Amino acid sequence: MSALLRIRAERDRMSAIERRIADFVLDNAQLLRDYSSQQLANALGISQSSVVKFCQKLGFKGYPDLKYSVGEAIARADNGDDAGDSGTPAALPADAGMELWLRKSQAEEETRSINPPATLEAVVSALLGASAGGKVFIIGLGEDDIPARAIALRLSLLGILTVHNFDTAHMTASVSAAVPGDVLLVFSEHGKQPALCQIGRLFREQGGTVVSITRHSSNPLRANADLSLLVSAHDERAHIEPLLYRSALQHLLDRVFVRLCESGRMERLQATMERIQPMLEG
């Protein structure tokens, strides 16, 4: 992952000072080569050590290493190799549809980068484990119920028993029947609903595995989950950011579904679709 992509992906987890540094680097990526660490610190009114710690926290040896990586990212973007890797969307086409597509692609790439293969495999393994005689409980409130409902249908097509609910009282009652090996998928963009956190705690007490699906930020739901799938989607425009979030989330869930299919579930999917198809055609 390049420096700029790494900074954008980690921004939500940074302290206030770190976010100031991150925003400055992203907004002034083209000019960073002319700044020393002390000049950057002076521009932000912080200590030079804060800049150095920021770089090291991102995995760089120091400020020169960060500056070099940023320069490489800009050079690739200038050569057309990584258009979505510059600090801000550059020279986007006038076509609003094309701009939205580019922004969605960027959000999907950032989301892919912060969900390493090992995490996805752990989630897939948990779901496959639950399919062996267990259940997958799924809940999301409000708009979060849309992806929850969709993944519930997809898992059902693969022969995985699901218990989907969008009411916290009903789900609280349902999780009382959970047993070790069952999985709870909790969809919550910001991960702050107390009721969902309580359901997650109850589920873990039953011996189940809690998987949270939230934004890439510190939140109570993520903190109390066994596994976390993360979404990175940012835009200053209030009408655009939700679109980026849903697109990146859908891409992430598609990756999980594909891995489930590739893990021995294709025959079950095909058989189920063959039974459903006559009903759709009728």
Helices and strands as residue ranges (DSSP letters): H 3-10, G 11-13, H 16-27, G 29-34, H 37-44, H 48-57, H 63-78, G 83-85, H 96-113, H 117-131, E 136-140, G 142-144, H 145-157, E 162-165, H 168-174, G 175-177, E 183-187, H 194-205, E 209-215, H 220-223, E 227-231, H 241-260, I 261-265, H 266-281
